[in-house]
Amino acid sequence: MTRIRNYLVASALVASSFSVQAAGKDIVDTAIGAGSFKTLVAAVQAAGLVDTLKGAGPFTVFAPTDEAFAAIPKDQLDALLKDKAKLTAVLTYHVVAGKVMAKDVKAGEVKSVQGDTITVTTDGGVKLDAARVVKTDIEASNGVIHVLDKVIIPN
């Protein structure tokens, strides 16, 4: 019986150490670990925003999937990835200061880190401009990620 109890305690300690490690990942490492944000991570690296998104935050990141980036014509995406100023503007348009969980989202306008406002609607699901939020509340140590089905572009 003691042996079983020791095994259960050891298993619980190992499990809790994995939870702490997962909870300790910042937004960039969480996005990398998810595996469906390779283009977003490459864009963040190209724009020089890695250190910012690894910073203290908190940040709310509306992260387009690889499929969302693939919907942009290749020549336009290639041009965007080569234009650091425009790329930075597009990426920071996907970020809001503070940690906004799905339960706290309200229809209206929210100011992005880029400076422009994003229109949020909640009829039939949450949308930011023309993009639909397809997954919510992926927590990171310095904020939260909500997944978008499209790339949103500032005005």
C-alpha positions as CSV (number, residue, x, y, z in Angstrom):
1,M,0.0,0.0,0.0
2,T,2.8,2.4,0.9
3,R,4.4,1.6,-2.5
4,I,1.3,2.5,-4.3
5,R,0.9,5.7,-2.3
6,N,4.5,6.7,-3.1
7,Y,3.9,6.0,-6.8
8,L,0.8,8.2,-6.8
9,V,2.6,11.0,-5.0
10,A,5.5,10.8,-7.4
11,S,3.1,10.7,-10.4
12,A,1.3,13.8,-9.0
13,L,4.6,15.7,-8.6
14,V,5.7,14.9,-12.2
15,A,2.3,15.9,-13.5
16,S,2.3,19.2,-11.6
17,S,5.8,20.0,-12.9
18,F,4.5,19.6,-16.5
19,S,1.6,21.9,-15.7
20,V,4.0,24.5,-14.3
21,Q,6.2,24.3,-17.4
22,A,3.3,24.6,-19.7
23,A,1.9,27.5,-17.7
24,G,5.4,29.1,-17.7
25,K,5.6,29.5,-21.5
26,D,5.3,33.0,-22.9
27,I,3.1,33.9,-25.9
28,V,5.9,33.1,-28.5
29,D,6.8,29.7,-27.0
30,T,3.1,28.9,-26.6
31,A,2.5,29.7,-30.3
32,I,5.5,27.6,-31.4
33,G,4.3,24.7,-29.2
34,A,0.8,24.8,-30.8
35,G,2.3,24.0,-34.2
36,S,-0.4,25.8,-36.2
37,F,1.3,29.3,-36.2
38,K,4.5,28.7,-38.1
39,T,3.9,31.6,-40.5
40,L,2.9,33.9,-37.6
41,V,6.0,33.0,-35.7
42,A,8.2,33.5,-38.8
43,A,6.5,36.9,-39.3
44,V,7.1,37.9,-35.7
45,Q,10.7,37.0,-36.1
46,A,11.1,38.9,-39.4
47,A,9.5,42.0,-37.7
48,G,11.8,41.8,-34.7
49,L,8.9,41.4,-32.3
50,V,10.0,38.3,-30.5
51,D,11.5,40.0,-27.5
52,T,8.4,42.2,-27.1
53,L,6.0,39.2,-27.2
54,K,8.3,37.4,-24.7
55,G,8.1,40.5,-22.4
56,A,6.2,41.0,-19.3
57,G,2.9,42.0,-21.0
58,P,0.2,41.1,-20.4
59,F,-0.9,40.9,-24.0
60,T,-3.9,39.5,-25.8
61,V,-2.9,38.2,-29.2
62,F,-5.4,37.4,-31.9
63,A,-3.3,34.8,-33.8
64,P,-4.1,33.9,-37.4
65,T,-3.4,30.3,-38.2
66,D,-1.1,29.1,-41.0
67,E,-4.3,28.5,-43.1
68,A,-5.3,32.1,-42.6
69,F,-1.9,33.3,-43.9
70,A,-2.1,30.8,-46.8
71,A,-5.3,32.6,-47.9
72,I,-3.3,35.7,-48.7
73,P,-2.0,35.5,-52.3
74,K,1.7,34.3,-52.2
75,D,3.1,37.4,-53.9
76,Q,1.3,39.7,-51.4
77,L,2.4,37.6,-48.4
78,D,6.0,37.6,-49.7
79,A,5.9,41.4,-50.1
80,L,4.5,41.8,-46.6
81,L,7.2,39.6,-45.1
82,K,9.9,41.7,-46.8
83,D,8.4,45.1,-45.7
84,K,9.3,45.3,-42.0
85,A,7.3,48.5,-41.3
86,K,4.1,47.2,-42.9
87,L,4.6,43.7,-41.3
88,T,5.1,45.3,-37.9
89,A,1.9,47.3,-38.4
90,V,-0.1,44.2,-39.4
91,L,1.2,42.1,-36.5
92,T,0.8,44.7,-33.8
93,Y,-2.8,45.2,-35.1
94,H,-3.4,41.7,-33.9
95,V,-2.3,42.6,-30.3
96,V,-4.3,44.3,-27.5
97,A,-2.7,45.5,-24.3
98,G,-3.8,43.5,-21.2
99,K,-5.2,40.0,-20.8
100,V,-8.7,39.7,-22.2
101,M,-10.3,36.3,-21.7
102,A,-13.2,35.2,-23.9
103,K,-15.8,35.7,-21.2
104,D,-14.8,39.4,-21.0
105,V,-15.2,40.1,-24.7
106,K,-17.9,42.6,-25.6
107,A,-19.1,44.0,-29.0
108,G,-17.6,47.4,-29.9
109,E,-14.2,48.8,-30.7
110,V,-10.9,47.9,-29.0
111,K,-7.6,49.7,-29.6
112,S,-4.8,47.6,-30.9
113,V,-1.2,48.0,-29.9
114,Q,-0.6,49.3,-33.5
115,G,-2.9,52.2,-32.7
116,D,-6.0,51.6,-34.9
117,T,-9.2,50.2,-33.5
118,I,-10.5,46.8,-34.2
119,T,-14.3,46.3,-34.6
120,V,-15.5,43.4,-32.4
121,T,-18.9,41.8,-33.1
122,T,-20.5,39.0,-31.1
123,D,-23.6,38.0,-33.2
124,G,-23.2,34.4,-34.2
125,G,-19.8,34.1,-32.6
126,V,-17.0,36.6,-32.0
127,K,-15.5,38.4,-35.0
128,L,-12.7,40.9,-35.2
129,D,-13.2,43.0,-38.3
130,A,-13.8,40.2,-40.9
131,A,-12.0,37.4,-39.0
132,R,-13.8,34.8,-36.9
133,V,-12.4,33.7,-33.5
134,V,-12.2,29.9,-33.8
135,K,-10.5,29.1,-30.5
136,T,-10.2,31.1,-27.3
137,D,-8.3,31.4,-24.1
138,I,-4.9,29.7,-24.8
139,E,-3.1,31.0,-21.8
140,A,0.5,32.0,-21.7
141,S,2.6,33.3,-18.8
142,N,2.4,36.9,-20.2
143,G,-1.1,36.9,-21.7
144,V,-3.6,35.0,-23.8
145,I,-4.0,33.9,-27.4
146,H,-7.3,33.7,-29.3
147,V,-7.1,32.0,-32.7
148,L,-8.4,33.8,-35.9
149,D,-9.4,32.2,-39.2
150,K,-8.1,35.3,-41.2
151,V,-5.4,37.9,-41.1
152,I,-6.8,41.3,-40.2
153,I,-5.3,44.3,-41.8
154,P,-5.2,47.8,-40.3
155,N,-6.8,50.7,-42.1
